[in-house]
């Protein structure tokens, strides 16, 4: 990998990915709409435009050997709204990358495309897809559409992370913010509830490793899928303990039963809809939070030696420190 073009580079995962690629000596170009945000001051070639316009990215794609598509819509009021970005736009930009002869194409999907686990048994990359949200369904449809593509001389890699945390993340941040106020909400789970989570540093290293796979291992016309999770599944009790250490004081665990969570999601969804806005906690997200999300990165470890190293305690400490340094919390 010598030259890479990244969409979604001003976002949480995309900005960390670009920083990592630069540290590896990769020449990076990035699609931006208006603001550079976290990319300000970095040695990046900026391409102004919108991921929904293929014309914008045609020339940049002709100049790179690697295309990494991180842009996505996380929330939407309808399935059609999510599909327009996560399915239709993704299919269009990947087709264009193939047409331009880009050697390696990486698309960011999600564990949500496969659906939840059960009984502590991790979901793997061969799991039958069973998404439980419109977002997850949009990612499943995206994956199915990509399977049907003629890739020509390009190779396509689809990355499926579980929940991702780290500096700049805006949603799991709310859990840390509550802990700073001495409350640790248990969102539809018990303290022993298991889930997979990955620090953004491990994730972007894994994405770069996947993109750099030797052509003899993963050649032209190939398509494969890889879950990239943290070192091991964690419990809510472990997350609470790590968070307490990071914020420097004890917290009160506040169990929120699934039916209460769904009620709150319904209220927020109704209010935000009336205001013409979207909310991260809606009925679907409330339902997702009441389920178990455990996955395995065994396949990625076997094929391109993915090895996440960021343990929960150190990752949470680093993340909370960043929030405080940047005045997101006191």
N, C-alpha and C positions, 0 to 999 in steps of 0.2 A: 504494500500500500504506500503510494507516493503522494497522490493527490486525491483528496476526498471532498465531496460536496454534501452538505448536511442541511436538511430541513428541520424546522423546530429548534434551531440552535439557540434561540434567545430564551427558551424555556428551561425548566429545572434540569431534566436529564440531558437535553441537547447541549446546554452550556458547559456542563461538566465533561461531556463527551468531547467537545471541541478542545477544551483545555488539555485533556488527556492526549488527544491526537497530536496537538502541537508539541507536547512534551516528548512524543515519539519521533518528532521530526517530520510529520506529515504536513504538506501544504493544504490548507483548509479554506474552502469558500463556503459561505452560509447564506441562506435565503432569509431576508428580514423584511418585515412589513413597514414598520416606522422606526421603532427604537432598537438600539443595539443591546440595551439592558446589560446583562452580565458579560457580554462580549466586548464591552467598551475597553479600548486600549489593547486588545489582543491583535496579533498579526494575522488577520483574517481578511479575505477578499469578500466584500459584502455585495450581495445581489438583491436589489430591491424588487419586491413582487409578492405574489400570493401563490400558495401551493395549489390553488384551484385553477391557475393559469399555466398550462403546459408551455406556452410560448415563452414565458419568463425563464424557464429552466433549460430550454433546449440547448442554447449555446454553452452555459456552464457545464452541462452534462457531457458535452463533446470534448471537454478538456481534462476529465478526471478518469481515474481507474476504479474509484470506489464511490458509491452513492449510498448515503445512510439517511433513511426517511424516518424522522422522529415525530414529525408534526401529526397531531391527532386532535379530535374533539372528545373531551372527557365526559361532558354532560350535554343533554339536549332535551327538548320537550317532546320530541317524537322520534320514532325509529328512523323515519325518512331523513330527518335533520342530521342524525349521527351517520347514517349510511352515505349521505352525500360527501362527507369529508373522509370518513374512515374507510369506506369501500370505494366509491367512485373516484375520488381524487387520488387515492393510493394507487388504484389500478392504472389511472392515466399517467401518473409520474413514473411508475415502474415500466410501463410500456414504452415511454419515451426514453428511459434509461437503456432499455434493451435495444431500441432503435438506434441509439447513439453508440452502441457497442461497449457500454460500461462493463468492465470485467466482473466486478463484485457489487451486488446490490443487497443492502441490509434493511429490513423493515421491522420497526418496533411494534409488536403486538402486545399481548397481555395474558396472564394466567386466567383472566376473566373470560377469555375465549373458550377455555376448556371447562371452566366451572369449578365448583368447590370439591373438596375431598370429603372423606367420611371415615370415622373411626380411627383417625390418626394415620391412615394409609395414604402416603403421598401420591398425588397425581403425577404421572410422567408424560413424556411427549407423545406417547401412543394412546393416551387416554381418549375415550370417545367424548367429543365435545358436548357439553351440556351447560351452556351459559344461562345465568339467572337474571341478567339485566339487559337493557337495551344496548348499553355500551359493550358488554360482553358479546352480545349477538352481532353487533356491528363488526367486532373484531373477528368473530367466527366467519361471518360472511366475507370479510376481507381475505382471510386465509383461504377459504374455498375458491374465491375468485383468482387468487394468485396461483393456486394449484393447477388451474386450467390454462394458464398462460404458456405460450411458446417462448421460451427464454433465449432461444438462439445460442449465441456464444457467451451469454451472461450466466452467472450463477447467483442464486437468490437464497438468502438466509433470513429466516424469521425468528426474532427473539421474543420470548415470552417471560417477562419478569412478574413476580408477585408484587406486593406492596413495596414501594421504594421510599427510603427516607434519607435524610442528609441535609447539609446546608442548602438553603434556598427553597426547600420543599414547603408548600403552603397549606397542605391539608392535614397530614399527620402532625404538623406543627401545632394544630389546635389541641392535641392531646398533651403536648409538652407545655403549652401555654396554660392549660387548666392545672397541670401539676405545679406550675409556678405559683398558682393560687391555692395550693395544698389540696387539690382534688384530682384523683385519678379515675376517670370514668371507665367502667367496664361495659363496653358497648355490646350488649346482648350475649356476653360470654361469661364463664366463670374464670377464676384465676388460673385454673388448670387448662383452660382452653388453648389449643395449639394453633399456630399460624406461621407461615413463611414470610420473611421480610428480607430485603437486601439493601445494603448501603449503596448509595449511588456510585461511590468509588469502585466497588467490586463490580457493579453492573457495567460501567463504561469500560473497565478493563476487559471484561468478558466480551462486550460488543466488539472491541478492537481486536481481540484474539480471534473471534469468529471471522471477522472480515479479512484477517491476515492468514487464514488457513491456506496451506500449500495446495496448489492446483492439482497435485497428484492425489490428494486426499478428497478434495471437494472441487470437481472440475466443471467445465463449461456445460450449461444446460441443467445443472443440478439444483434441486430445491430441498431444503431441510429446515427443521424446526428445533429450537433449543430453549428450554426453560433455564433461566439463570437466577438462582435464589441465593440466600445467605449461607453461612457455614453450616447452620442447622436450624430446624424449626424452633421457635421459642414459645413460651407460655406468657399469658398476660401478667402473671406474677413476676416473671423475669423482666418484662418490659417495665412494670411499675418499679421494681427494685432498682433497675438501671437508671430510670428517670429520677427517682428520689436521690440517688447519689449525684446525678448531674446537676439537679437544681439546688442541692445542699440542704434539704429538709424532708421530713416525712410528709406523706400525703394520706388522705382518706380515700379508700377505695369506694367508689359510688357505683354499685351495680345498676345497670339500666336494662330492665327486662326487654326481650324482643318486642312484645306488644307495645311497650312504652316507646321504644325506639321507632317502631313503625308509625305510631301516632305522631311523634315529633317530626318524622320525615314527611308525613302527610301535611301537617301544618305548614312547615317550611316550604314545601313544594307549592301549596296553594297560595301562600303569601308572595313568594317569589314570582309565581306565574302571573299573579294580578299586577305585579310591578314590572312585568316584562323582563325579568331577570332569571338566571339559573342558580341553583344551589347544589352544593356537593352532597348535602344530606337530604335525600328525597325518599320516597317510599321504597324504591329499588335498592338504593344504597343502604337503607336501614335493614332490608332483608338480607343483603349480602353480608353485612356486619354480624348478623346472627348465625352465620354459617362458618364452617371450618375451611381454611384455605392453606393446605399443606402441599408442597410440591417438591420434586426431586430434580437436581441438576446433574444426575449421574451420567446422562448421555453426553452433555457438554464436557464434563470432566474426562470422560473416556476418549472423546474424539479430538478435542483441541486443548485438553489439560486445563480447563477452567478450574480455578481453586480460590474461592472467596476467602479472604483473610480477616475482614473487619468483624470482630466479635461485637455483640450487641452493646456491652458495657462501654467499650471505647468509642463505638460509633455514636451512641446516644450522647456521651459526654462531649464529643467533638461537635455534634449537631447543636446541642443546647448552647455551648460556648459561642458558636457562630451566631445564633439568634440573639444572644445578649450583646455581642460585639457590634452587631448591625442594628441594635435597638428595636428588634422585633419583640423582645420581652425584656423585662428589667432584671 
